[in-house]
């Protein structure tokens, strides 16, 4: 008798890790129609190759593909498990990942560490230590940022993560840092690897995930995270990732939120929890 592979229950389990600037999903493919998002997406087939097709272009069968932001595409994995790493297009990590891909045309394909990305992602689940997830991200593309942030940027990112900080303008944080707005924005990007505006949007998304432990539903968590309404959150989420929140959040999904401690080293804000 052939030994059983993974049970259907295990195969259907999914995990999501969130940071300001990037996110990693491991689980069943979403099987979306043609779509695009405001972030780049590194797709890795865990069980084998998958098909990626641009809206206007031939289909390609690959094991890894990096689809740039705003590029309309469709990924078909025929029920296989996938890793989707969402990267802010302004980030150093996205640029590093792109340098490890082959081919200049969209989508970039054949990551230099393709086999290791697939094999290690297949081992990541809800109980995986955050250090293992960070190792995977560094394998996909190192962000090149130093371990310790400028204290002025540390204060700014802490303020943005607070309940009252979701709508803070750059001008207010620049004044608190004793800098002009332009100098603050340059320093912020150099220290975080992305723009202030995008970082603030990421923190709102991260806060929604954090609040799901205590608020009854996505709608309530969205409003408490700085979105004007649940529909505003849904529209912003769709514009950013190319899928509706309902396509991602389910009882099978476990979310781990990773924030920044005082010294700038990423630490989990809370234990993983299932989302219903």
N, C-alpha and C positions, 0 to 999 in steps of 0.2 A: 504494500500500500504506500502511495506517495505521502510523505509527511505534509501536514497542513502548512500553508504559508501563513499569512496574517489573517486573522478572522475579519469578517466584514466590519465588526464593531471597531476593531483596532484601525482598520484601514480608513474608516470614516472620521476618526478623531483628527482634530486640527488644532494647531497652536499658532499664536500670533505674539510677536515681541515688538514693542513700540519704543522708539526714542524720538526726540525732536530731530528731524532730519532724515530718518530712515526707519523702515519697518521690515520685518521678515515674517512671512506666512509659510507654514509647512502643513500640507494636508491634501485633500482631494482637489482636483482642478475645478475652477469655477465654471468652465465651459461657457464663457460669455460669447455673445455675438460681437461683431466688429465694434471696437471701442478705443478710446484713448484717455490719457490722464495728464495731469500737470506734473507728474513725476516720471522718472525713468523706471523701467522694470526689468530686473534680471530674472529670467525664467530658467529653472533647472528641472529637468525630468528625473524624478527619483527612481522610477520603475523602468525607464527606457526612454527612447526618443519620443518627441512630440512634433506636431506640425504647427508652424507659425506662418501666417499669411497676412501680408499688408493689404489694406483695402484695395489698392491698385498695384498689384504685383504678383509674381508667382509664389506658390507655396514652397516652403523649405522644411525639410525634415532634419531636426537638430536635437542635440542633448542640452545645449545651453544657448540662450539668446538674450541680448540686451536691446530692448526696445526703447527708443528715446521718447521723452515727453512729447505729447501732442501728435504722435504718429499713430494713426488709426490702424488697428491690427486685430487679428483673432488668433487665439491659441487653442488647439484641439489636442487633448491628451488621451482621449478614448478611455476615460475612467482611471487613468493612472494618477499616482500622487505627484505633486509638484511642490517646488519651493519657489515662492515669488518674493524677491527682495526689492522693495520700493525705495528708490534713492532720489533725494532732492537733486534736480539737475544742476543746481548751483554749487553742489557740495564737492569737496575734494575726494570723497569716497567714490562718487559717481565717475569722476574723471579717471581715478585710479583703476576702477573696474573696466572702463572703456579701453584703457591702454592694454589690458590683458585679453581683450577679445580680438578675433581675427576678422579681416575684411573691413573695407571702408564704407560699404553700402549698408543701408538699413534693411533688416536689423543686423547689428553686429552679432557674430556667432562664435562658437567654439572657444570658450574661455580656456585660458592656459592651464587652469587647475580644474578642468571640467569633471574628471572622474572623482577627484577628492571632494569637490563640492557636492556631487550627487551622493556619494557614499556616506559622507558625514551628515548631510542634511537628513538622510533617511533615519539616522539615529536620534535626531532631535525630537523630543516630545515635551509634554507639559512638565515633566520632572527634570528636564535638562538644566544643568547649572548655567547661569548667565555667562560664566566664563567660556563655556563651550560655544554658546551662540556668538559671543564676540570673536572667538577664534574663527568661526565660519565667516563672519563679516569681513574680518581682516584678510581671509583667504580670497574672498570675492574682490576686495580692493581696500587697501589701507587708507584711512583718512589723512594720515600724516600729521595729525594734530598732536601737540604736546599734552602730557598728562595733566598739567596744572594750568588753569585759566587765569587771565588777568582778573584781579579782584573786582574791578569795575564791571566786567562782563559777568562774573559770578553773581554779583548783586542783581544785575539786570535779568539774568535768566531765572534767578530765584523769584524775583518780582513777577515775572511773566507766568510762573508756575502757580502763583497764589490765586485764590478765588477771585480777588479783585483785580488781578493783573491781566486778564484775558483781552482787555480792550486798551491797554496802555499804549500811548503813542510813543514813537521814537524820541520825539522832542522832550517829553517828560523824563524819560530814562537818561537821555543825554545830559540834561540839566543836573540830574542827581549824580551823574558821573563826573560833572565838571568839564564836559567836553562840548564842542559844537556838534550839531546834528551830523554833519558830514564826517567829522572825525570819529564820532561814536559809531556810525554805520560802518566805516572802514575797519575799526577795531573789532566790532561785533562779528563781522564776516571773517576776519582773520582768525579770531579765537574759536568760532563755532563751526566754520566751514560752510556756512550758508548765509543768506541774507536775513536781515531782521524781519522783514515781512513774512517770509516763508517760515522762519523759525517760530514766529508767533502763531501762525496757522497750525503748525505741527503741535505746538503746546496745547492748543485747543482740542485737537484730535486726541492727544494723549490724555488730557484731563477727562474727556468723555469716557475713555476706557477705564480710568481710575475710579470715576464716580459710579460705574456700573455695579460696584460692590454694595453701594448704599442707597442708590436711587432705584425706583421700581422699573424704569424702562429707559430706552434710548432717548425718548423725547424729553423727559425731565433732565437727564444728564446733559443733553445737548444745550438746553437753555442755561443751565447752571455753569456751563463751560464757556459762555460768551457768545453763543450763536443767538441771533435775534429770535429764532423760532425753530421748531423741529424741521420744517421744510428747508430753512436756511442751512441747517446742518446737513440734511440729506443732499441738497444741491452742492454744497461745498465738498462733501465727501466724494460724491460722484465726479465732480470736476477734478478732484485731486488724484483719485485712484482709478477712475474709470468704471467703478461698479457702485451699486447702491448699498447702503449699510445692511439692508436685509439680505443681500447676497452673501455677506460675510458673517455677521453675528448670528449664532445659532447655539443650541444647547451643546453641540459637539465641540465648540470652540473654547479653548483656554487662552486667556490673555495674560501676558506678563508685561508690566510697565516698568521701564528702566529710566531712572532720572539721573540727576547729577548731585553728588555729594559736595560738601564745601570745598574739597580740593580738586573738584573737576573730574573725578573718576566716576564712571557710570555705576550705579548701584540700583537694585530693584527697589521700587517704592512700596511694593506690597507682594504678598505671596500670590502665585498664580491662582486664578479662579475661573470656574466655568461661567459662560455667559448664556443666559436664556432669553 
